[in-house]
Amino acid sequence: GIGLAACRGSDEPPTATMTPAVTQNPTSTATEAPSTPTPSVEDEVLDAYARYWDVYGEALFELDADALDTVMTGPRLERALEELESLRANGQAVESVLRLDPVVTSIEDEQATVIDEYENGSYLIDPETKEPIGGRGAPVVIREAFTFVRVEGVWKVLNSVRQAGPES
């Protein structure tokens, strides 16, 4: 529509051609500024959630707890460390096969909640050969609530609680 305006308003070609440059900048910054805060925090939490599963999955696969404290803290970290200990003791590791579908349900200050009804098809593997132990089970749908806290600017899972499915 800018070209037409310039042709039609032959009285004022300079303003017509100059207006786009002038109006573009304020509108682009104006539309970006107010909408940034909310989605970015939600995106941060969802990114942290995805990173949580990446790091956790890698830890279960390699039986290596080193990176766990980058994505979890408190009770969740303690449980994960116990889980790895138990897997090591049993000579097992885990191949994580997940289909995530997270929803951020609340964000308040330094705490957030994510609820996910995800499909978990993970299975036990031999830690050395990475071959399945006892085959791959059928995927199960798990509904779980994850509590995140922001620790020094980083969102980490503080706790997770499995919830009964819709059928119960």
C-alpha positions, -999 to 999 in steps of 0.1 A, spaced: 0 0 0 29 24 4 36 26 -33 0 35 -41 0 62 -14 31 78 -29 16 78 -64 -19 90 -54 -7 118 -30 13 136 -56 11 168 -35 34 153 -8 58 127 -23 85 134 3 63 127 33 48 96 17 82 81 10 97 92 43 68 80 65 76 42 62 111 47 76 98 69 104 67 48 114 85 14 110 110 19 139 85 31 166 60 4 158 84 -25 157 100 -14 190 66 -6 205 51 -40 196 82 -59 208 87 -41 242 54 -48 260 50 -84 248 86 -95 257 85 -101 295 58 -128 298 67 -150 269 104 -148 275 101 -161 311 77 -189 299 102 -197 271 131 -197 296 111 -222 318 102 -244 287 139 -243 276 150 -253 311 125 -281 310 138 -295 277 174 -291 290 164 -310 322 153 -340 301 184 -338 279 208 -337 308 188 -362 329 186 -386 299 223 -384 292 230 -390 329 208 -422 329 224 -433 297 261 -427 308 255 -433 345 272 -399 350 258 -375 376 282 -347 369 258 -324 350 227 -331 370 231 -301 393 230 -278 362 193 -287 357 180 -298 391 184 -290 428 170 -300 462 148 -331 465 148 -338 427 186 -338 425 188 -361 456 163 -386 440 182 -385 406 215 -393 424 199 -422 443 184 -434 410 218 -434 393 233 -452 423 207 -479 421 212 -483 383 249 -486 388 245 -512 416 222 -532 393 245 -530 363 219 -511 343 215 -478 324 185 -462 307 178 -453 271 153 -424 274 126 -423 248 102 -395 256 75 -375 238 71 -343 259 41 -320 259 48 -294 286 26 -266 297 37 -238 320 9 -235 345 23 -208 368 52 -184 371 57 -164 402 89 -145 409 116 -172 412 93 -202 410 74 -219 381 53 -249 376 52 -271 344 27 -299 340 34 -325 313 15 -355 302 43 -372 284 48 -405 267 76 -425 282 90 -454 262 123 -455 281 139 -489 287 168 -505 306 201 -510 287 234 -526 295 257 -498 306 286 -512 285 270 -524 253 240 -501 254 219 -531 243 183 -533 257 179 -555 288 146 -574 286 134 -556 254 117 -523 250 84 -519 268 53 -502 255 53 -465 261 32 -453 290 17 -418 295 27 -401 327 13 -369 340 38 -351 362 40 -317 378 75 -301 379 83 -273 403 111 -250 390 131 -225 410 154 -199 397 189 -204 412 213 -176 403 193 -168 372 190 -205 361 157 -224 362 162 -258 378 137 -286 387 133 -285 425 108 -313 426 84 -334 405 52 -351 415 35 -378 394 -2 -373 392 -29 -399 388 -41 -401 352 -76 -390 341 -90 -425 345 -86 -427 383 
